[in-house]
Amino acid sequence: MSKYQTYFLMKEPDIAGYIAEKLDYFPSDAKLVCREIGDGNLNYVFRLRDENSGKSVIIKQAGETLRISDEMSLSTDRGRIEAEVLRLQDKFAPGLVPEVYLYDGTMCALVMEDLEGYTMMRTALMEHEIFPLFADHISTFLVNTLLSTTDVVMCHKEKKELVKKFINPDLCEITEELVYSEPFMDYNNRNNVFLPIADFVEKELYNDTALHLEAAKCKFAFMNNAQSLIHGDLHTGSIFINKEHTYVFDPEFAFFAPMGYDIGNVLANLFFAWCNGDAEIVDAEKKQAFCSWILDSIERVVDLFIMKFKAAYPTMVTDPMAKVPGFMDWYLGTILEDTAAVAGLETIRRTVGMANVKDITSIADESKRARAEKILIILAKNYIMNRQSFVSGKDYRRAIQKAIAAFS
C-alpha cells in the first residue's frame, strides 16, 4: 500500500518517491535532489530536480495550519482552488501563469512548472532591479482574468456555478481579519507595530474613527460583492519575473470579490519597493533610476488597465444591459474606487498588521524605516478616505509625492 494514500505533511525525503508514483516526469536513471524553498506563511513548497538533465518541478503542499501561527487552522481545499484557478487563468491570460501538471486531493499537493530563469519579484525589487515590461504584462493579466469572470461577460448561470465552486471561507476569513479589521483596532493583539512609530500608529490608525468607518464600508463590500474571480493575494511575492516575461502564481486566496482587490494589491506592493529603494540605495543616480521607474510603473499599471479594459469591454460583454450607454464608464468607476481603497488597506496591513513585508522590515536604519512607514500610513489613508478621486495614474503619483513631501 502506498504511503501517499493518506494525507500527511511531506518533508524533503518524501518528495522523490511521491513524484515517481504520481507523475511520469523524470527518467528512471534520474539523480533527484529535493529542496524546500517556500518562504510564505501558508504552504510547503519543494523543488525536485534531476541533476543529470536539469529538469525540475515544483511541489506545493497545503498544511492544515499557518506556518506563522499554529493557532490558525485552515482548510487544505485551498490547494484544489489554486490548481483550478491557475487552469482558468491560463485560459483567459495564456502564458502568464505556470502550467499545472497534477493536483492530488488526497495529499493536497499541487505539482507545476518550475519557472527556471525567473526570480520572485519581491526579491528582485529588493535588489533594485528594473523590469520595463512589467506594467504591460500585469495590466494584461488583470484585464483578461478579471473582466472574463464577471457577470457582464460570463453566462450568469456559469458564473454562479463558479462562485459556488470557489467558495473559500477559511482564506477569506484571513483577509477579512488581517486586511480589513485588525490593522485598525488590533482587537486580537496580533499587529506588528514598529516601536518608534507606535504613537503615530495610535493617533493615525487606532484613534481615527472616520477611517474605521470607511474601512468597515470597504470590508462589507469585499464580503458581499461577488464581481469577479480574483487572485486574492496578488503581491510581488506572487509573481515570478525576468526582463522579458512575467508569471503570476499562488492564487490560493481566489474567490469572487471586487476586482479592484487585485489591482490595488499590485499598486501597494510596488510602492513598498519604492520605500526600500529610497531608504537603502546609496548611489544617487541608481536611486533616482529605480525610484522613478517604480512611480512610472504605478502610473502605467493604472492607465494601461483603464485603456485595455475600455478596449476589451465592447468585444467581450454579453449582457444587453451592460451595453447601455454610460454603463461601462460607471462600472469602471466602481472598479477604480475599489482599487484605491484596497491599495490603502493593503498598505496599512503590511505596515502594521500581522504579516509585514520584507521591503520595509529589512530597512536597516531605524529613522529611515520610521519615515517610510509614516509615508505609507499617510498615503494609505488618502487612498481610503478619498478613493473616489483616484481615476488615473497621475492621481496616484500626486498622492505619493504629497505623502513623501510631508516627511521630507
GIWO-V398617 format. One record per backbone hydrogen bond with DSSP energy under -0.5 kcal/mol. CO is the residue of the C=O (numbers start at 1). NH is the residue of the N-H. If there is no record, write none. Layout:
CO | NH
CO | NH
This chain:
2 | 5
3 | 6
8 | 10
11 | 14
11 | 15
12 | 15
12 | 16
14 | 18
15 | 19
16 | 20
17 | 21
18 | 22
19 | 23
23 | 25
27 | 30
30 | 32
31 | 51
33 | 49
35 | 37
35 | 47
41 | 67
41 | 68
42 | 63
43 | 45
44 | 61
45 | 37
45 | 38
46 | 48
46 | 59
47 | 35
47 | 49
48 | 57
49 | 33
49 | 51
50 | 54
55 | 50
56 | 114
57 | 48
58 | 112
59 | 46
59 | 61
60 | 110
61 | 44
64 | 74
66 | 69
69 | 66
69 | 72
71 | 73
72 | 66
75 | 78
76 | 79
77 | 81
78 | 82
79 | 83
80 | 84
81 | 85
82 | 86
83 | 87
84 | 88
85 | 89
86 | 90
87 | 91
88 | 92
89 | 93
93 | 96
96 | 248
99 | 101
99 | 113
102 | 111
103 | 105
104 | 108
104 | 109
108 | 62
109 | 104
110 | 60
110 | 112
111 | 101
111 | 102
112 | 58
113 | 115
114 | 116
115 | 118
119 | 241
120 | 124
121 | 125
122 | 126
123 | 127
124 | 127
124 | 129
125 | 128
131 | 134
133 | 137
134 | 138
135 | 139
136 | 140
137 | 141
138 | 142
139 | 143
140 | 144
141 | 145
142 | 146
143 | 147
143 | 148
144 | 148
145 | 149
146 | 149
147 | 150
150 | 153
150 | 154
152 | 318
152 | 319
155 | 159
156 | 160
157 | 161
158 | 162
159 | 163
160 | 164
161 | 165
162 | 166
164 | 167
168 | 172
169 | 173
170 | 174
171 | 175
172 | 176
173 | 177
174 | 178
175 | 179
175 | 180
177 | 181
177 | 182
181 | 184
181 | 185
182 | 185
182 | 186
186 | 189
191 | 193
194 | 197
195 | 198
197 | 201
198 | 202
199 | 203
200 | 204
201 | 205
201 | 206
202 | 207
205 | 208
207 | 209
208 | 212
209 | 213
210 | 214
211 | 215
212 | 216
213 | 217
214 | 218
215 | 219
216 | 220
217 | 221
218 | 222
219 | 223
220 | 224
221 | 225
224 | 226
225 | 227
228 | 230
228 | 257
230 | 255
233 | 235
235 | 238
236 | 122
236 | 239
238 | 249
239 | 121
240 | 247
241 | 119
245 | 242
247 | 240
248 | 98
251 | 254
255 | 230
255 | 257
257 | 228
258 | 261
259 | 262
259 | 263
260 | 264
261 | 265
262 | 266
263 | 267
264 | 268
265 | 269
266 | 270
267 | 271
268 | 272
269 | 273
270 | 274
271 | 275
272 | 276
273 | 277
274 | 278
275 | 279
276 | 280
277 | 281
283 | 287
284 | 288
285 | 289
286 | 290
287 | 291
288 | 292
289 | 293
290 | 294
291 | 295
292 | 296
293 | 297
294 | 298
295 | 299
296 | 300
297 | 301
298 | 302
299 | 303
300 | 304
301 | 305
302 | 306
303 | 307
304 | 308
305 | 309
306 | 310
307 | 311
308 | 312
309 | 313
310 | 314
312 | 315
312 | 316
313 | 317
319 | 322
320 | 323
321 | 324
324 | 327
326 | 330
327 | 331
328 | 332
329 | 333
330 | 334
331 | 335
332 | 336
333 | 337
334 | 338
335 | 339
336 | 340
337 | 341
338 | 342
339 | 343
340 | 344
341 | 345
342 | 346
343 | 347
344 | 348
345 | 349
346 | 350
347 | 351
348 | 351
348 | 352
348 | 353
349 | 353
350 | 357
352 | 192
353 | 192
354 | 356
357 | 360
357 | 361
358 | 362
360 | 363
364 | 366
365 | 369
366 | 370
367 | 371
368 | 372
369 | 373
370 | 374
371 | 375
372 | 376
373 | 377
374 | 378
375 | 379
376 | 380
377 | 381
378 | 382
379 | 383
380 | 384
381 | 385
382 | 386
384 | 387
386 | 389
387 | 390
389 | 391
392 | 395
392 | 396
393 | 397
394 | 398
395 | 399
396 | 400
397 | 401
398 | 402
399 | 403
400 | 404
401 | 405
402 | 406
404 | 407
405 | 408
